[in-house]
Amino acid sequence: MCRTLGCFESGKKFPSAVIHKVGDVSSAEVCQRLCAHHPGCEYATFGASSASCLLQRAEAVRDVVSSPDHVVAPASCHDGVLADVYLQGQDIGGGTDHKVSSALACNQLCKDK
């Protein structure tokens, strides 16, 4: 199974692995920027009604809770493609060699599996 590297995900929160809680935050984007500039922060959870931002360590993703008021995001967004990385043993399709035209096409194939 492929784990995609998306960016903002609404309706979820990571309640654990909190490094720091920040109040009076205006948006999920601001919360993400706070995380990107805080040492050790890998993920951020933004609470819309509380205008709060949880800055969190990487293990926060192990504890996901549904919450319509929250948005989670990694410290920075990217297209989900890891350049120059070979994840040995993470093949999809039973080792079948899938021919694709680009890294983004490969990423989409992974998402579709």
Secondary structure, 3 states (H helix, E strand, C coil): CCCCCCCCEEEEECCCCEEEEECCCCCHHHHHHHHHCCCCCCEEEEECCCCEEEEECHHHHHCCEEEEEEEEEECCCCCCCCCCCCCCCCCCCCCCCCCCCCHHHHHHHHHHC
